């Protein structure tokens, strides 16, 4: 690996941890707070994963620890992993209390995703606008002085709605509409309003050429770019709620694609899905962008929504899997922590490790760092 690559990963990995660790701790904090509220005994709240490095402190029942592996945190409940006679043990609590504790972590991640999207929508309100990516030599665009980076505002007075980036899954139809309208005006004289990178607008009158196979009417490549626009709290709240819902629906589709890929073609990586290495690569690249803070907050929101949806899946040792086990135990009147339950957690954990290794392999194969 080159020196440039080493420097890239030296910045990308800590930055990913700065995003991921707080989200995991928020998840565990949800379990901790609700467990204390419903009177289930919390033995330990750990920062990082064992082995233990230091005891930070304790109260009347909970130890707060710092652990050597800085990849999140955990909450250890009385009676969660082994049998206990303590009436406040997790396994001895009523089912409704068990379920509310398990759901609390997922709820915290959903709320966090909404809050982060609210901040992005209010402080930045990023929209996708059509922009000139390239100008062909000798084209009408070059003749009238259009430049790379110019934002396209209107054609003959017609403007186009700019979709918010937080409307996940929405197509940047403005760029498509621009290309279509330029082609439909081929051979005609039109009035364009464009804006430079500072936002200053100017009016340009240009005669479009008749489009050919390899020549467009204006002679530009139209792309899209992100532009911040004034936001307000009411609009931001709506975008945050709807954006979180859309992000989670896209994640659910991606999970379905992963399952199909594993079942039908496990030797090929799923398209559009990344593991830790791929996410770290994206974080490293985003950090170098002019609007890095906004993009990193946006990524943090999406990762939080991802953690919420993944954890609710009915697969041990995820929260959803634990919920299924707790319900089945009550249906079959099983008490304590049995061998089947322990085996299910161990087998599920082994599968998750194997899955992370599988998807990480394809992250490495794809590359992505300098």
C-alpha positions in Angstrom: 0.0 0.0 0.0 1.3 3.5 -0.9 2.0 6.2 1.7 -1.1 8.0 0.4 -3.2 5.0 1.1 -1.8 4.5 4.6 -2.5 8.2 5.4 -6.0 7.8 4.0 -6.9 4.8 6.3 -5.1 6.5 9.2 -7.7 9.2 9.0 -10.7 7.2 7.8 -10.8 4.5 10.5 -10.7 6.8 13.5 -13.3 9.0 11.9 -15.6 6.0 11.3 -15.1 5.1 15.0 -16.1 8.6 16.0 -19.3 8.1 14.1 -20.1 4.5 15.0 -19.1 4.3 18.7 -21.5 7.1 19.8 -24.3 5.4 17.9 -23.7 2.1 19.5 -23.5 3.7 22.9 -26.8 5.6 22.3 -28.3 2.2 21.5 -27.0 0.7 24.7 -28.0 3.8 26.7 -31.6 3.1 25.6 -31.5 -0.4 27.1 -29.8 1.0 30.2 -32.3 3.8 30.9 -35.4 1.7 30.3 -34.1 -1.2 32.3 -33.5 1.1 35.3 -37.0 2.6 34.8 -38.7 -0.8 34.9 -36.6 -2.0 37.8 -34.5 -4.6 36.0 -31.1 -4.8 37.6 -28.2 -3.5 35.4 -24.9 -5.1 36.5 -22.6 -3.2 34.1 -22.5 -0.5 31.5 -19.4 -0.8 29.4 -17.6 1.6 27.1 -16.0 -0.6 24.4 -15.8 -4.4 24.6 -13.8 -6.6 26.9 -11.2 -7.3 28.0 -11.8 -4.7 30.7 -9.3 -1.9 31.1 -10.6 0.1 34.0 -13.6 0.5 36.3 -14.7 4.1 35.9 -17.1 4.0 38.8 -20.3 2.5 40.2 -23.5 3.3 41.9 -25.8 1.2 44.1 -26.0 -1.6 41.5 -24.2 -0.8 38.2 -20.5 -0.8 37.4 -19.3 1.6 34.7 -16.3 0.2 32.9 -13.8 1.1 30.2 -12.8 -1.7 27.9 -9.9 -2.2 25.5 -11.8 -2.7 22.2 -13.1 0.7 21.2 -16.0 -0.5 19.0 -19.1 0.5 20.9 -20.4 -0.6 24.3 -22.7 -3.0 26.1 -25.2 -3.3 28.9 -25.1 -6.5 31.1 -28.3 -7.3 32.8 -28.8 -9.6 35.8 -30.1 -12.9 34.5 -29.7 -12.1 30.9 -26.9 -14.7 30.2 -27.4 -17.1 33.1 -30.0 -18.2 35.6 -30.7 -16.0 38.6 -32.9 -16.1 41.6 -32.9 -12.3 41.8 -36.5 -11.1 41.4 -35.2 -8.1 39.4 -33.3 -10.3 37.0 -34.1 -9.9 33.3 -35.2 -13.5 32.8 -37.6 -13.2 35.8 -39.2 -10.0 34.7 -42.7 -9.9 33.1 -42.7 -10.2 29.3 -43.8 -6.6 28.8 -40.8 -5.3 30.7 -38.4 -7.5 28.8 -39.8 -6.4 25.4 -39.7 -2.7 26.3 -36.1 -3.0 27.4 -35.2 -4.8 24.1 -37.0 -2.3 21.9 -35.5 0.7 23.7 -32.1 0.4 21.9 -33.8 0.4 18.5 -36.0 3.3 19.4 -33.0 5.4 20.5 -31.3 4.8 17.1 -34.5 5.8 15.2 -34.8 9.0 17.3 -31.1 9.7 16.8 -31.5 9.3 13.0 -34.5 11.7 13.0 -32.6 14.2 15.1 -29.5 14.2 12.9 -31.6 14.6 9.8 -33.5 17.4 11.4 -30.2 19.2 12.1 -29.1 18.6 8.5 -32.4 19.8 7.1 -32.5 22.9 9.2 -28.9 24.0 9.2 -28.0 23.0 5.6 -31.2 21.9 3.7 -29.1 20.4 0.9 -30.9 20.2 -2.5 -29.8 18.6 -5.8 -29.5 21.1 -8.6 -28.5 20.6 -12.3 -24.9 21.7 -13.0 -22.7 21.8 -16.1 -20.1 19.1 -15.7 -18.3 19.7 -19.1 -18.5 22.0 -22.1 -17.7 20.7 -25.6 -15.3 22.7 -27.7 -17.0 24.7 -30.4 -20.4 24.1 -28.9 -23.1 26.8 -28.5 -22.4 26.6 -24.7 -18.7 27.6 -25.3 -19.8 30.3 -27.7 -21.9 32.1 -25.1 -19.4 31.6 -22.2 -21.0 28.8 -20.2 -18.5 27.2 -17.8 -18.0 24.0 -15.9 -19.7 24.4 -12.5 -22.4 26.8 -13.7 -25.8 25.9 -12.2 -28.7 25.8 -14.6 -31.7 27.8 -13.3 -34.2 28.2 -16.1 -35.0 27.7 -19.8 -37.2 30.4 -21.3 -38.5 31.2 -17.9 -39.2 27.6 -16.9 -37.6 26.6 -13.6 -37.4 23.1 -12.1 -38.1 21.9 -8.6 -34.9 20.9 -6.8 -35.4 17.8 -4.7 -34.0 17.6 -1.2 -31.2 15.1 -0.6 -33.2 14.0 2.4 -35.9 12.6 0.2 -34.0 9.4 -0.1 -34.8 7.4 -3.3 -36.1 10.5 -5.2 -34.6 10.8 -8.6 -32.8 14.0 -9.5 -35.5 14.7 -12.1 -34.3 18.3 -12.6 -31.2 17.1 -14.5 -33.3 14.7 -16.6 -35.8 17.5 -17.4 -33.0 19.9 -18.4 -31.6 17.4 -20.9 -35.0 16.6 -22.3 -35.9 20.3 -22.8 -32.6 21.2 -24.3 -33.1 18.4 -26.9 -36.7 19.5 -27.6 -35.5 23.1 -28.3 -32.8 21.9 -30.8 -32.2 24.5 -33.6 -34.1 27.3 -31.7 -32.9 30.3 -29.8 -33.6 30.1 -26.0 -33.0 32.3 -23.0 -31.1 30.5 -20.2 -30.5 31.7 -16.6 -27.4 30.3 -15.0 -25.7 30.9 -11.7 -22.0 30.7 -11.0 -20.5 28.9 -7.9 -21.1 32.0 -5.8 -24.8 32.0 -6.7 -24.7 35.1 -8.8 -27.1 34.7 -11.7 -26.8 35.9 -15.3 -29.0 35.6 -18.4 -27.6 34.0 -21.6 -29.3 34.0 -25.0 -28.1 31.0 -27.1 -29.1 29.4 -30.4 -29.1 25.6 -29.8 -27.9 23.3 -32.5 -29.9 20.4 -33.9 -28.9 17.4 -31.8 -27.0 14.6 -33.5 -25.8 11.1 -32.4 -22.8 12.4 -30.6 -23.7 16.1 -30.2 -26.3 17.6 -27.8 -28.2 20.7 -28.5 -26.2 22.9 -26.0 -23.0 21.0 -26.0 -22.8 20.4 -22.2 -22.8 17.4 -19.9 -25.5 18.0 -17.3 -24.9 16.6 -13.9 -26.1 17.4 -10.4 -24.5 19.0 -7.3 -25.5 19.7 -3.8 -26.4 23.2 -2.8 -27.4 24.4 0.6 -30.7 26.4 0.8 -32.5 28.2 3.6 -34.3 25.8 5.9 -36.9 26.2 8.7 -37.7 24.0 11.7 -41.2 22.9 10.4 -39.9 21.8 7.0 -36.9 20.2 8.7 -39.0 18.2 11.1 -41.1 16.9 8.2 -38.0 16.0 6.1 -36.5 14.3 9.2 -39.4 12.0 9.8 -40.1 11.2 6.1 -36.3 10.9 5.4 -35.8 8.4 8.2 -38.7 6.3 7.0 -37.5 6.3 3.4 -33.9 5.5 4.5 -35.1 2.5 6.5 -37.2 1.3 3.6 -34.2 1.4 1.3 -32.1 -0.4 3.9 -34.8 -3.1 4.1 -34.7 -3.6 0.3 -30.9 -3.9 0.6 -31.2 -6.5 3.3 -33.5 -8.5 1.0 -30.9 -8.2 -1.8 -28.2 -9.5 0.6 -30.3 -12.5 1.5 -31.0 -13.3 -2.1 -27.3 -12.9 -3.0 -26.3 -15.3 -0.2 -28.8 -17.8 -1.3 -28.2 -17.7 -5.1 -24.7 -16.4 -5.7 -22.5 -16.1 -2.5 -19.3 -15.9 -4.5 -20.3 -12.4 -5.7 -20.6 -9.3 -3.5 -24.0 -7.6 -3.3 -24.2 -4.4 -5.3 -24.7 -1.2 -3.4 -24.1 -2.8 0.0 -20.9 -2.2 2.1 -19.3 -3.5 5.2 -17.0 -1.8 7.7 -14.2 -1.3 5.2 -16.4 0.1 2.5 -18.1 2.5 5.0 -14.7 3.6 6.3 -13.6 4.3 2.7 -16.7 6.4 2.1 -16.2 8.3 5.3 -12.6 9.0 4.4 -13.6 10.4 0.9 -16.5 12.4 2.3 -14.2 14.1 4.9 -12.2 15.7 2.1 -15.3 17.3 0.5 -16.2 21.0 0.9 -19.5 20.2 2.6 -17.9 17.4 4.8 -19.7 18.3 8.0 -23.1 18.1 6.4 -22.3 14.8 4.6 -20.8 13.2 7.7 -24.0 14.1 9.7 -26.0 12.6 6.9 -24.0 9.4 6.9 -24.3 9.2 10.7 -28.1 9.5 10.4 -28.2 6.7 7.8 -25.9 4.5 9.9 -28.2 5.1 12.9 -31.3 4.1 10.9 -29.3 1.1 9.7 -28.5 0.0 13.2 -32.1 0.3 14.2 -33.4 -1.8 11.4 -30.7 -4.5 11.6 -31.2 -4.9 15.4 -34.9 -5.4 15.1 -34.4 -8.4 12.7 -35.7 -11.7 14.3 -32.2 -13.2 14.5 -30.3 -13.9 17.7 -28.3 -12.4 19.2 -29.8 -9.2 17.8 -32.6 -7.5 19.8 -35.3 -8.8 17.4 -34.0 -12.3 17.9 -34.1 -11.9 21.7 -37.6 -10.6 21.4 -38.6 -13.8 19.5 -36.9 -16.0 22.1 -38.6 -14.2 25.0 -42.0 -14.6 23.4 -41.4 -18.3 22.7 -40.2 -18.9 26.2 -43.5 -17.5 27.5 -45.6 -19.5 25.1 -43.9 -22.7 26.1 -43.6 -21.7 29.7 -39.8 -22.1 29.8 -37.9 -20.5 32.7 -34.4 -19.4 33.2 -31.7 -19.4 30.5 -31.7 -22.8 28.8 -29.1 -24.6 26.7 -31.1 -24.0 23.5 -31.2 -20.3 24.1 -27.5 -20.2 24.8 -26.8 -22.2 21.7 -29.0 -19.9 19.6 -27.1 -16.9 20.7 -23.7 -18.5 20.1 -24.7 -19.8 16.7 -26.2 -16.4 15.7 -23.1 -14.6 16.8 -20.9 -16.9 14.8 -23.0 -16.4 11.7 -22.8 -12.6 12.2 -19.0 -12.7 12.4 -18.9 -14.9 9.2 -21.3 -12.5 7.5 -19.2 -9.5 8.4 -16.1 -11.3 7.1 -17.9 -12.2 3.8 -19.0 -8.7 3.1 -15.7 -7.2 4.2 -13.9 -9.5 1.7 -15.9 -7.8 -1.2 -15.2 -4.4 0.3 -11.5 -5.1 0.0 -11.8 -6.6 -3.5 -13.7 -3.5 -4.7 -11.0 -1.2 -3.2 -12.0 2.5 -2.8 -9.0 4.0 -1.0 -6.3 6.0 -2.9 
